[in-house]
Amino acid sequence: MKMIFTIASREFKTLFLSPLAWTILGIIQFIFAYLFFSQVDAFIAFQAKLAGIDSAPGLTDVIVVPLYANAAIILLLVTPLLTMRLISEERRNQSLVLLLAAPLSNYQIIFGKYLGVLSFLVVIVAFITLMPLSLLLGGELDMGKFFCNILALFCLVAVFAAVGLYMSCLASHPTIAAIASFGLLLLLWILNANASLKDKSSELFDYISLLKHFQTLQNGLINTADLSYFALLVGSFLLLSIYRLEHERLQK
C-alpha cells in the first residue's frame, strides 16, 4: 500500500506541475462559476412565480442538479486530457521500461496512477461543491439530494479515470489515448439514447449507459444496482489495465 500511495502522490504532484492541468482547472472553474451564477439568476427571476406553485422546485432542483449535470458533461471532455499521459507518456519517453524494471507489481503501478489522477478529479469536484454550499447563506438545500449529486459525480469521474487509464495503457501516443478515451466514454454516455424510441429500446443498452445510472443517483435514489454498476466498470477497466501492463512487462 505504501508504494501505491507513493506513486499516487508523485502522479498528483506531477499534475499540479503541469501547465495543462492548471489551465484545465482554471478554465473549467470559470465555466462552472458562469453556469452556477446563470442558474442563480434564473431562480431569482422565477422565484415569484414558483412561490405560487404547490410543490414548486427549490434551490436544489433549479440550481444544484443542473450544475452537476453540466459538470458531468464538461468532465467527460476534460478527463481524457488528464489521463492520456499516465502510461503512454511513460512509454513515449522510454521511462516505462525503468518503471517496469523497478521492484513494483503491476497492480501497484496501475492503482498508484489511478489514485493520483482520481485525487486531482476529486479536487475539481470539491471546488464545484463549494458553489452550492454558498447558497446556505441565504437559503435552504435538500441535503439528501445534494449529497446524491456529489456521490453521482464522484462515481462518474471514477469511471472516467479508469477508462482513461486503460486507453493510456493501450495507446502509443497521449493524443491517441485522449481521443480513444473520449470516444468510448461518449459511447457509454449516449447508449440509452435509443431507449426513448418506442419499440426500439434495449434493456442491455439502458443498463450499460452511464447517463441512466448517473441521473438515477442525481434524483436522490441510491440503490445497490447503480453503485455496483459504477464499481464494476471501475474494477473491470483497472483489471484490464493491469493485464495490459503485464503483457507489456513480459514483452520486455
PyMOL commands that set and color helices and strands:
alter all, ss='L'
color gray80, all
select helices_A, chain A and resi 2-17+19-51+59-83+88-92+96-101+106-137+143-170+174-196+203-208+210-218+224-251
alter helices_A, ss='H'
color red, helices_A
deselect
rebuild
show_as cartoon
